[in-house]
């Protein structure tokens, strides 16, 4: 996987996890949007996210300067 595809994959995983954790979208909605084969997450969806999962997402969105998402994630820690 080249670097551009890896970055897109990571962005997709972070956004999917964020949408799921903030109840913006359900897994079913994400499957419809992405297709099952393209559905990736930044955390294990079969368990509750760990503090480290949320902290990693927070760092990612800080670097992306998506501060609205940072605020919501900070509330979860």
PDB file of N, CA, C and O in Angstrom:
ATOM      1  N   UNK A   1       0.855  -1.166   0.000  1.00  0.00           N
ATOM      2  CA  UNK A   1       0.000   0.000   0.000  1.00  0.00           C
ATOM      3  C   UNK A   1       0.905   1.234   0.000  1.00  0.00           C
ATOM      4  O   UNK A   1       1.792   1.354   0.845  1.00  0.00           O
ATOM      5  N   UNK A   2       0.685   2.132  -0.927  1.00  0.00           N
ATOM      6  CA  UNK A   2       1.526   3.326  -0.978  1.00  0.00           C
ATOM      7  C   UNK A   2       1.082   4.327   0.095  1.00  0.00           C
ATOM      8  O   UNK A   2       0.038   4.158   0.727  1.00  0.00           O
ATOM      9  N   UNK A   3       1.884   5.354   0.282  1.00  0.00           N
ATOM     10  CA  UNK A   3       1.663   6.298   1.373  1.00  0.00           C
ATOM     11  C   UNK A   3       0.337   7.046   1.242  1.00  0.00           C
ATOM     12  O   UNK A   3      -0.334   7.280   2.247  1.00  0.00           O
ATOM     13  N   UNK A   4      -0.046   7.421   0.040  1.00  0.00           N
ATOM     14  CA  UNK A   4      -1.306   8.141  -0.162  1.00  0.00           C
ATOM     15  C   UNK A   4      -2.485   7.262   0.212  1.00  0.00           C
ATOM     16  O   UNK A   4      -3.402   7.720   0.895  1.00  0.00           O
ATOM     17  N   UNK A   5      -2.480   6.015  -0.220  1.00  0.00           N
ATOM     18  CA  UNK A   5      -3.566   5.104   0.122  1.00  0.00           C
ATOM     19  C   UNK A   5      -3.603   4.820   1.615  1.00  0.00           C
ATOM     20  O   UNK A   5      -4.678   4.689   2.200  1.00  0.00           O
ATOM     21  N   UNK A   6      -2.431   4.723   2.234  1.00  0.00           N
ATOM     22  CA  UNK A   6      -2.369   4.503   3.674  1.00  0.00           C
ATOM     23  C   UNK A   6      -2.980   5.680   4.428  1.00  0.00           C
ATOM     24  O   UNK A   6      -3.709   5.480   5.399  1.00  0.00           O
ATOM     25  N   UNK A   7      -2.691   6.898   3.993  1.00  0.00           N
ATOM     26  CA  UNK A   7      -3.258   8.086   4.630  1.00  0.00           C
ATOM     27  C   UNK A   7      -4.778   8.136   4.458  1.00  0.00           C
ATOM     28  O   UNK A   7      -5.493   8.498   5.393  1.00  0.00           O
ATOM     29  N   UNK A   8      -5.270   7.779   3.285  1.00  0.00           N
ATOM     30  CA  UNK A   8      -6.716   7.736   3.055  1.00  0.00           C
ATOM     31  C   UNK A   8      -7.371   6.664   3.917  1.00  0.00           C
ATOM     32  O   UNK A   8      -8.459   6.875   4.453  1.00  0.00           O
ATOM     33  N   UNK A   9      -6.716   5.520   4.051  1.00  0.00           N
ATOM     34  CA  UNK A   9      -7.204   4.418   4.874  1.00  0.00           C
ATOM     35  C   UNK A   9      -7.302   4.864   6.330  1.00  0.00           C
ATOM     36  O   UNK A   9      -8.297   4.593   7.002  1.00  0.00           O
ATOM     37  N   UNK A  10      -6.269   5.547   6.814  1.00  0.00           N
ATOM     38  CA  UNK A  10      -6.257   6.031   8.190  1.00  0.00           C
ATOM     39  C   UNK A  10      -7.341   7.086   8.407  1.00  0.00           C
ATOM     40  O   UNK A  10      -8.036   7.061   9.422  1.00  0.00           O
ATOM     41  N   UNK A  11      -7.484   7.990   7.479  1.00  0.00           N
ATOM     42  CA  UNK A  11      -8.513   9.023   7.582  1.00  0.00           C
ATOM     43  C   UNK A  11      -9.904   8.388   7.644  1.00  0.00           C
ATOM     44  O   UNK A  11     -10.744   8.796   8.446  1.00  0.00           O
ATOM     45  N   UNK A  12     -10.135   7.401   6.802  1.00  0.00           N
ATOM     46  CA  UNK A  12     -11.411   6.700   6.779  1.00  0.00           C
ATOM     47  C   UNK A  12     -11.661   5.994   8.114  1.00  0.00           C
ATOM     48  O   UNK A  12     -12.764   6.062   8.656  1.00  0.00           O
ATOM     49  N   UNK A  13     -10.646   5.325   8.638  1.00  0.00           N
ATOM     50  CA  UNK A  13     -10.777   4.616   9.914  1.00  0.00           C
ATOM     51  C   UNK A  13     -11.076   5.585  11.048  1.00  0.00           C
ATOM     52  O   UNK A  13     -11.953   5.317  11.870  1.00  0.00           O
ATOM     53  N   UNK A  14     -10.378   6.685  11.107  1.00  0.00           N
ATOM     54  CA  UNK A  14     -10.588   7.669  12.170  1.00  0.00           C
ATOM     55  C   UNK A  14     -11.990   8.273  12.093  1.00  0.00           C
ATOM     56  O   UNK A  14     -12.675   8.395  13.108  1.00  0.00           O
ATOM     57  N   UNK A  15     -12.408   8.648  10.891  1.00  0.00           N
ATOM     58  CA  UNK A  15     -13.741   9.238  10.730  1.00  0.00           C
ATOM     59  C   UNK A  15     -14.846   8.238  11.036  1.00  0.00           C
ATOM     60  O   UNK A  15     -15.854   8.594  11.647  1.00  0.00           O
ATOM     61  N   UNK A  16     -14.666   6.984  10.614  1.00  0.00           N
ATOM     62  CA  UNK A  16     -15.672   5.964  10.911  1.00  0.00           C
ATOM     63  C   UNK A  16     -15.789   5.729  12.414  1.00  0.00           C
ATOM     64  O   UNK A  16     -16.894   5.644  12.950  1.00  0.00           O
ATOM     65  N   UNK A  17     -14.655   5.625  13.087  1.00  0.00           N
ATOM     66  CA  UNK A  17     -14.682   5.427  14.537  1.00  0.00           C
ATOM     67  C   UNK A  17     -15.315   6.627  15.229  1.00  0.00           C
ATOM     68  O   UNK A  17     -16.127   6.470  16.140  1.00  0.00           O
ATOM     69  N   UNK A  18     -14.946   7.810  14.799  1.00  0.00           N
ATOM     70  CA  UNK A  18     -15.526   9.021  15.392  1.00  0.00           C
ATOM     71  C   UNK A  18     -17.048   9.023  15.223  1.00  0.00           C
ATOM     72  O   UNK A  18     -17.783   9.246  16.185  1.00  0.00           O
ATOM     73  N   UNK A  19     -17.511   8.775  14.010  1.00  0.00           N
ATOM     74  CA  UNK A  19     -18.957   8.779  13.757  1.00  0.00           C
ATOM     75  C   UNK A  19     -19.683   7.729  14.591  1.00  0.00           C
ATOM     76  O   UNK A  19     -20.783   7.973  15.086  1.00  0.00           O
ATOM     77  N   UNK A  20     -19.074   6.578  14.743  1.00  0.00           N
ATOM     78  CA  UNK A  20     -19.690   5.515  15.522  1.00  0.00           C
ATOM     79  C   UNK A  20     -19.701   5.869  17.022  1.00  0.00           C
ATOM     80  O   UNK A  20     -20.720   5.698  17.692  1.00  0.00           O
ATOM     81  N   UNK A  21     -18.582   6.356  17.536  1.00  0.00           N
ATOM     82  CA  UNK A  21     -18.473   6.660  18.968  1.00  0.00           C
ATOM     83  C   UNK A  21     -19.327   7.847  19.397  1.00  0.00           C
ATOM     84  O   UNK A  21     -19.763   7.912  20.546  1.00  0.00           O
ATOM     85  N   UNK A  22     -19.566   8.776  18.495  1.00  0.00           N
ATOM     86  CA  UNK A  22     -20.376   9.953  18.820  1.00  0.00           C
ATOM     87  C   UNK A  22     -21.837   9.759  18.422  1.00  0.00           C
ATOM     88  O   UNK A  22     -22.646  10.682  18.523  1.00  0.00           O
ATOM     89  N   UNK A  23     -22.160   8.565  17.975  1.00  0.00           N
ATOM     90  CA  UNK A  23     -23.528   8.236  17.552  1.00  0.00           C
ATOM     91  C   UNK A  23     -24.023   9.079  16.382  1.00  0.00           C
ATOM     92  O   UNK A  23     -25.227   9.266  16.206  1.00  0.00           O
ATOM     93  N   UNK A  24     -23.087   9.585  15.585  1.00  0.00           N
ATOM     94  CA  UNK A  24     -23.476  10.303  14.371  1.00  0.00           C
ATOM     95  C   UNK A  24     -23.993   9.346  13.311  1.00  0.00           C
ATOM     96  O   UNK A  24     -24.874   9.687  12.522  1.00  0.00           O
ATOM     97  N   UNK A  25     -23.427   8.126  13.304  1.00  0.00           N
ATOM     98  CA  UNK A  25     -23.829   7.108  12.331  1.00  0.00           C
ATOM     99  C   UNK A  25     -23.760   5.737  12.978  1.00  0.00           C
ATOM    100  O   UNK A  25     -22.973   5.498  13.893  1.00  0.00           O
ATOM    101  N   UNK A  26     -24.594   4.853  12.486  1.00  0.00           N
ATOM    102  CA  UNK A  26     -24.566   3.459  12.945  1.00  0.00           C
ATOM    103  C   UNK A  26     -23.637   2.663  12.039  1.00  0.00           C
ATOM    104  O   UNK A  26     -23.238   3.130  10.972  1.00  0.00           O
ATOM    105  N   UNK A  27     -23.301   1.462  12.475  1.00  0.00           N
ATOM    106  CA  UNK A  27     -22.478   0.589  11.633  1.00  0.00           C
ATOM    107  C   UNK A  27     -23.190   0.328  10.314  1.00  0.00           C
ATOM    108  O   UNK A  27     -22.553   0.284   9.261  1.00  0.00           O
ATOM    109  N   UNK A  28     -24.500   0.156  10.365  1.00  0.00           N
ATOM    110  CA  UNK A  28     -25.275  -0.101   9.146  1.00  0.00           C
ATOM    111  C   UNK A  28     -25.145   1.061   8.157  1.00  0.00           C
ATOM    112  O   UNK A  28     -24.976   0.846   6.957  1.00  0.00           O
ATOM    113  N   UNK A  29     -25.226   2.288   8.668  1.00  0.00           N
ATOM    114  CA  UNK A  29     -25.074   3.460   7.798  1.00  0.00           C
ATOM    115  C   UNK A  29     -23.670   3.521   7.200  1.00  0.00           C
ATOM    116  O   UNK A  29     -23.503   3.863   6.029  1.00  0.00           O
ATOM    117  N   UNK A  30     -22.670   3.190   8.002  1.00  0.00           N
ATOM    118  CA  UNK A  30     -21.295   3.201   7.504  1.00  0.00           C
ATOM    119  C   UNK A  30     -21.080   2.124   6.447  1.00  0.00           C
ATOM    120  O   UNK A  30     -20.345   2.343   5.484  1.00  0.00           O
ATOM    121  N   UNK A  31     -21.709   0.969   6.614  1.00  0.00           N
ATOM    122  CA  UNK A  31     -21.610  -0.098   5.608  1.00  0.00           C
ATOM    123  C   UNK A  31     -22.212   0.370   4.292  1.00  0.00           C
ATOM    124  O   UNK A  31     -21.642   0.137   3.226  1.00  0.00           O
ATOM    125  N   UNK A  32     -23.362   1.030   4.366  1.00  0.00           N
ATOM    126  CA  UNK A  32     -24.015   1.528   3.154  1.00  0.00           C
ATOM    127  C   UNK A  32     -23.130   2.555   2.454  1.00  0.00           C
ATOM    128  O   UNK A  32     -23.007   2.536   1.230  1.00  0.00           O
ATOM    129  N   UNK A  33     -22.517   3.447   3.221  1.00  0.00           N
ATOM    130  CA  UNK A  33     -21.656   4.490   2.650  1.00  0.00           C
ATOM    131  C   UNK A  33     -20.359   3.936   2.071  1.00  0.00           C
ATOM    132  O   UNK A  33     -19.941   4.332   0.984  1.00  0.00           O
ATOM    133  N   UNK A  34     -19.716   3.009   2.806  1.00  0.00           N
ATOM    134  CA  UNK A  34     -18.370   2.559   2.452  1.00  0.00           C
ATOM    135  C   UNK A  34     -18.319   1.204   1.766  1.00  0.00           C
ATOM    136  O   UNK A  34     -17.356   0.897   1.064  1.00  0.00           O
ATOM    137  N   UNK A  35     -19.346   0.397   1.966  1.00  0.00           N
ATOM    138  CA  UNK A  35     -19.275  -0.989   1.520  1.00  0.00           C
ATOM    139  C   UNK A  35     -18.547  -1.799   2.580  1.00  0.00           C
ATOM    140  O   UNK A  35     -17.630  -1.300   3.232  1.00  0.00           O
ATOM    141  N   UNK A  36     -18.949  -3.021   2.746  1.00  0.00           N
ATOM    142  CA  UNK A  36     -18.394  -3.848   3.825  1.00  0.00           C
ATOM    143  C   UNK A  36     -16.896  -4.093   3.663  1.00  0.00           C
ATOM    144  O   UNK A  36     -16.169  -4.159   4.654  1.00  0.00           O
ATOM    145  N   UNK A  37     -16.433  -4.226   2.430  1.00  0.00           N
ATOM    146  CA  UNK A  37     -15.012  -4.520   2.207  1.00  0.00           C
ATOM    147  C   UNK A  37     -14.122  -3.306   2.487  1.00  0.00           C
ATOM    148  O   UNK A  37     -12.923  -3.467   2.715  1.00  0.00           O
ATOM    149  N   UNK A  38     -14.684  -2.105   2.472  1.00  0.00           N
ATOM    150  CA  UNK A  38     -13.917  -0.884   2.703  1.00  0.00           C
ATOM    151  C   UNK A  38     -14.127  -0.310   4.097  1.00  0.00           C
ATOM    152  O   UNK A  38     -13.619   0.769   4.403  1.00  0.00           O
ATOM    153  N   UNK A  39     -14.869  -1.017   4.946  1.00  0.00           N
ATOM    154  CA  UNK A  39     -15.198  -0.508   6.268  1.00  0.00           C
ATOM    155  C   UNK A  39     -14.053  -0.775   7.240  1.00  0.00           C
ATOM    156  O   UNK A  39     -13.730  -1.927   7.530  1.00  0.00           O
ATOM    157  N   UNK A  40     -13.448   0.285   7.734  1.00  0.00           N
ATOM    158  CA  UNK A  40     -12.338   0.180   8.682  1.00  0.00           C
ATOM    159  C   UNK A  40     -12.592   1.110   9.858  1.00  0.00           C
ATOM    160  O   UNK A  40     -13.277   2.126   9.736  1.00  0.00           O
ATOM    161  N   UNK A  41     -12.025   0.741  10.995  1.00  0.00           N
ATOM    162  CA  UNK A  41     -12.187   1.541  12.202  1.00  0.00           C
ATOM    163  C   UNK A  41     -10.837   1.709  12.889  1.00  0.00           C
ATOM    164  O   UNK A  41      -9.912   0.925  12.675  1.00  0.00           O
ATOM    165  N   UNK A  42     -10.741   2.740  13.712  1.00  0.00           N
ATOM    166  CA  UNK A  42      -9.524   3.001  14.469  1.00  0.00           C
ATOM    167  C   UNK A  42      -9.578   2.354  15.845  1.00  0.00           C
ATOM    168  O   UNK A  42      -8.664   2.520  16.652  1.00  0.00           O
ATOM    169  N   UNK A  43     -10.645   1.620  16.109  1.00  0.00           N
ATOM    170  CA  UNK A  43     -10.780   0.916  17.389  1.00  0.00           C
ATOM    171  C   UNK A  43     -11.503  -0.403  17.134  1.00  0.00           C
ATOM    172  O   UNK A  43     -12.066  -0.619  16.060  1.00  0.00           O
ATOM    173  N   UNK A  44     -11.480  -1.269  18.122  1.00  0.00           N
ATOM    174  CA  UNK A  44     -12.173  -2.552  18.021  1.00  0.00           C
ATOM    175  C   UNK A  44     -13.657  -2.305  18.269  1.00  0.00           C
ATOM    176  O   UNK A  44     -14.045  -1.936  19.377  1.00  0.00           O
ATOM    177  N   UNK A  45     -14.484  -2.502  17.257  1.00  0.00           N
ATOM    178  CA  UNK A  45     -15.909  -2.202  17.380  1.00  0.00           C
ATOM    179  C   UNK A  45     -16.661  -3.245  18.196  1.00  0.00           C
ATOM    180  O   UNK A  45     -17.828  -3.038  18.531  1.00  0.00           O
ATOM    181  N   UNK A  46     -16.017  -4.357  18.519  1.00  0.00           N
ATOM    182  CA  UNK A  46     -16.672  -5.399  19.309  1.00  0.00           C
ATOM    183  C   UNK A  46     -16.574  -5.136  20.810  1.00  0.00           C
ATOM    184  O   UNK A  46     -17.226  -5.813  21.606  1.00  0.00           O
ATOM    185  N   UNK A  47     -15.765  -4.161  21.192  1.00  0.00           N
ATOM    186  CA  UNK A  47     -15.616  -3.786  22.596  1.00  0.00           C
ATOM    187  C   UNK A  47     -15.704  -2.269  22.707  1.00  0.00           C
ATOM    188  O   UNK A  47     -15.726  -1.558  21.702  1.00  0.00           O
ATOM    189  N   UNK A  48     -15.751  -1.795  23.926  1.00  0.00           N
ATOM    190  CA  UNK A  48     -15.706  -0.355  24.150  1.00  0.00           C
ATOM    191  C   UNK A  48     -14.313   0.151  23.771  1.00  0.00           C
ATOM    192  O   UNK A  48     -13.326  -0.563  23.949  1.00  0.00           O
ATOM    193  N   UNK A  49     -14.229   1.367  23.254  1.00  0.00           N
ATOM    194  CA  UNK A  49     -12.891   1.890  22.932  1.00  0.00           C
ATOM    195  C   UNK A  49     -12.088   2.111  24.201  1.00  0.00           C
ATOM    196  O   UNK A  49     -12.635   2.468  25.245  1.00  0.00           O
ATOM    197  N   UNK A  50     -10.809   1.899  24.100  1.00  0.00           N
ATOM    198  CA  UNK A  50      -9.935   2.150  25.244  1.00  0.00           C
ATOM    199  C   UNK A  50      -9.604   3.641  25.306  1.00  0.00           C
ATOM    200  O   UNK A  50      -9.827   4.386  24.351  1.00  0.00           O
ATOM    201  N   UNK A  51      -9.079   4.046  26.432  1.00  0.00           N
ATOM    202  CA  UNK A  51      -8.640   5.432  26.570  1.00  0.00           C
ATOM    203  C   UNK A  51      -7.571   5.737  25.523  1.00  0.00           C
ATOM    204  O   UNK A  51      -7.542   6.831  24.959  1.00  0.00           O
ATOM    205  N   UNK A  52      -6.695   4.769  25.266  1.00  0.00           N
ATOM    206  CA  UNK A  52      -5.644   4.958  24.274  1.00  0.00           C
ATOM    207  C   UNK A  52      -6.233   5.132  22.862  1.00  0.00           C
ATOM    208  O   UNK A  52      -5.738   5.939  22.076  1.00  0.00           O
ATOM    209  N   UNK A  53      -7.282   4.375  22.552  1.00  0.00           N
ATOM    210  CA  UNK A  53      -7.945   4.532  21.253  1.00  0.00           C
ATOM    211  C   UNK A  53      -8.425   5.971  21.066  1.00  0.00           C
ATOM    212  O   UNK A  53      -8.193   6.594  20.030  1.00  0.00           O
ATOM    213  N   UNK A  54      -9.093   6.473  22.086  1.00  0.00           N
ATOM    214  CA  UNK A  54      -9.641   7.832  22.002  1.00  0.00           C
ATOM    215  C   UNK A  54      -8.523   8.862  21.966  1.00  0.00           C
ATOM    216  O   UNK A  54      -8.617   9.844  21.230  1.00  0.00           O
ATOM    217  N   UNK A  55      -7.469   8.658  22.746  1.00  0.00           N
ATOM    218  CA  UNK A  55      -6.330   9.582  22.730  1.00  0.00           C
ATOM    219  C   UNK A  55      -5.656   9.599  21.359  1.00  0.00           C
ATOM    220  O   UNK A  55      -5.262  10.662  20.879  1.00  0.00           O
ATOM    221  N   UNK A  56      -5.521   8.439  20.729  1.00  0.00           N
ATOM    222  CA  UNK A  56      -4.925   8.379  19.382  1.00  0.00           C
ATOM    223  C   UNK A  56      -5.788   9.114  18.370  1.00  0.00           C
ATOM    224  O   UNK A  56      -5.273   9.820  17.503  1.00  0.00           O
ATOM    225  N   UNK A  57      -7.103   8.950  18.479  1.00  0.00           N
ATOM    226  CA  UNK A  57      -8.007   9.670  17.588  1.00  0.00           C
ATOM    227  C   UNK A  57      -7.904  11.174  17.833  1.00  0.00           C
ATOM    228  O   UNK A  57      -7.893  11.968  16.892  1.00  0.00           O
ATOM    229  N   UNK A  58      -7.829  11.550  19.099  1.00  0.00           N
ATOM    230  CA  UNK A  58      -7.709  12.959  19.448  1.00  0.00           C
ATOM    231  C   UNK A  58      -6.443  13.565  18.838  1.00  0.00           C
ATOM    232  O   UNK A  58      -6.485  14.658  18.273  1.00  0.00           O
ATOM    233  N   UNK A  59      -5.336  12.865  18.951  1.00  0.00           N
ATOM    234  CA  UNK A  59      -4.085  13.351  18.342  1.00  0.00           C
ATOM    235  C   UNK A  59      -4.203  13.485  16.830  1.00  0.00           C
ATOM    236  O   UNK A  59      -3.730  14.457  16.241  1.00  0.00           O
ATOM    237  N   UNK A  60      -4.842  12.494  16.210  1.00  0.00           N
ATOM    238  CA  UNK A  60      -5.024  12.545  14.757  1.00  0.00           C
ATOM    239  C   UNK A  60      -5.827  13.786  14.354  1.00  0.00           C
ATOM    240  O   UNK A  60      -5.446  14.503  13.428  1.00  0.00           O
ATOM    241  N   UNK A  61      -6.931  14.035  15.048  1.00  0.00           N
ATOM    242  CA  UNK A  61      -7.776  15.177  14.683  1.00  0.00           C
ATOM    243  C   UNK A  61      -7.145  16.505  15.081  1.00  0.00           C
ATOM    244  O   UNK A  61      -7.438  17.527  14.461  1.00  0.00           O
ATOM    245  N   UNK A  62      -6.282  16.518  16.107  1.00  0.00           N
ATOM    246  CA  UNK A  62      -5.527  17.742  16.417  1.00  0.00           C
ATOM    247  C   UNK A  62      -4.592  18.077  15.270  1.00  0.00           C
ATOM    248  O   UNK A  62      -4.507  19.231  14.849  1.00  0.00           O
ATOM    249  N   UNK A  63      -3.886  17.068  14.761  1.00  0.00           N
ATOM    250  CA  UNK A  63      -2.964  17.289  13.642  1.00  0.00           C
ATOM    251  C   UNK A  63      -3.707  17.720  12.380  1.00  0.00           C
ATOM    252  O   UNK A  63      -3.173  18.458  11.552  1.00  0.00           O
ATOM    253  N   UNK A  64      -4.951  17.247  12.244  1.00  0.00           N
ATOM    254  CA  UNK A  64      -5.777  17.616  11.090  1.00  0.00           C
ATOM    255  C   UNK A  64      -6.484  18.946  11.306  1.00  0.00           C
ATOM    256  O   UNK A  64      -7.174  19.444  10.417  1.00  0.00           O
ATOM    257  N   UNK A  65      -6.307  19.519  12.496  1.00  0.00           N
ATOM    258  CA  UNK A  65      -6.953  20.771  12.890  1.00  0.00           C
ATOM    259  C   UNK A  65      -8.474  20.698  12.799  1.00  0.00           C
ATOM    260  O   UNK A  65      -9.134  21.669  12.428  1.00  0.00           O
ATOM    261  N   UNK A  66      -9.016  19.540  13.142  1.00  0.00           N
ATOM    262  CA  UNK A  66     -10.464  19.344  13.192  1.00  0.00           C
ATOM    263  C   UNK A  66     -10.873  19.437  14.661  1.00  0.00           C
ATOM    264  O   UNK A  66     -11.127  18.430  15.322  1.00  0.00           O
ATOM    265  N   UNK A  67     -10.927  20.674  15.149  1.00  0.00           N
ATOM    266  CA  UNK A  67     -11.052  20.911  16.579  1.00  0.00           C
ATOM    267  C   UNK A  67     -12.439  20.601  17.128  1.00  0.00           C
ATOM    268  O   UNK A  67     -12.572  20.330  18.322  1.00  0.00           O
ATOM    269  N   UNK A  68     -13.469  20.632  16.297  1.00  0.00           N
ATOM    270  CA  UNK A  68     -14.795  20.238  16.767  1.00  0.00           C
ATOM    271  C   UNK A  68     -14.792  18.771  17.200  1.00  0.00           C
ATOM    272  O   UNK A  68     -15.385  18.418  18.219  1.00  0.00           O
ATOM    273  N   UNK A  69     -14.125  17.928  16.428  1.00  0.00           N
ATOM    274  CA  UNK A  69     -14.023  16.520  16.792  1.00  0.00           C
ATOM    275  C   UNK A  69     -13.162  16.351  18.038  1.00  0.00           C
ATOM    276  O   UNK A  69     -13.433  15.483  18.868  1.00  0.00           O
ATOM    277  N   UNK A  70     -12.133  17.171  18.170  1.00  0.00           N
ATOM    278  CA  UNK A  70     -11.267  17.117  19.355  1.00  0.00           C
ATOM    279  C   UNK A  70     -12.066  17.403  20.624  1.00  0.00           C
ATOM    280  O   UNK A  70     -11.865  16.752  21.649  1.00  0.00           O
ATOM    281  N   UNK A  71     -12.959  18.365  20.553  1.00  0.00           N
ATOM    282  CA  UNK A  71     -13.772  18.714  21.721  1.00  0.00           C
ATOM    283  C   UNK A  71     -14.619  17.529  22.140  1.00  0.00           C
ATOM    284  O   UNK A  71     -14.680  17.192  23.323  1.00  0.00           O
ATOM    285  N   UNK A  72     -15.274  16.894  21.174  1.00  0.00           N
ATOM    286  CA  UNK A  72     -16.137  15.747  21.489  1.00  0.00           C
ATOM    287  C   UNK A  72     -15.323  14.573  22.041  1.00  0.00           C
ATOM    288  O   UNK A  72     -15.745  13.918  22.994  1.00  0.00           O
ATOM    289  N   UNK A  73     -14.178  14.313  21.454  1.00  0.00           N
ATOM    290  CA  UNK A  73     -13.337  13.211  21.940  1.00  0.00           C
ATOM    291  C   UNK A  73     -12.787  13.502  23.333  1.00  0.00           C
ATOM    292  O   UNK A  73     -12.672  12.593  24.154  1.00  0.00           O
ATOM    293  N   UNK A  74     -12.447  14.754  23.605  1.00  0.00           N
ATOM    294  CA  UNK A  74     -11.926  15.118  24.928  1.00  0.00           C
ATOM    295  C   UNK A  74     -12.963  14.853  26.011  1.00  0.00           C
ATOM    296  O   UNK A  74     -12.613  14.499  27.137  1.00  0.00           O
ATOM    297  N   UNK A  75     -14.218  15.020  25.678  1.00  0.00           N
ATOM    298  CA  UNK A  75     -15.295  14.760  26.646  1.00  0.00           C
ATOM    299  C   UNK A  75     -15.384  13.271  26.998  1.00  0.00           C
ATOM    300  O   UNK A  75     -15.886  12.917  28.065  1.00  0.00           O
ATOM    301  N   UNK A  76     -14.907  12.412  26.117  1.00  0.00           N
ATOM    302  CA  UNK A  76     -14.998  10.963  26.324  1.00  0.00           C
ATOM    303  C   UNK A  76     -13.875  10.419  27.202  1.00  0.00           C
ATOM    304  O   UNK A  76     -13.983   9.316  27.738  1.00  0.00           O
ATOM    305  N   UNK A  77     -12.817  11.178  27.349  1.00  0.00           N
ATOM    306  CA  UNK A  77     -11.647  10.696  28.110  1.00  0.00           C
ATOM    307  C   UNK A  77     -11.892  10.865  29.600  1.00  0.00           C
ATOM    308  O   UNK A  77     -11.032  10.522  30.410  1.00  0.00           O
TER     309      UNK A  77
END
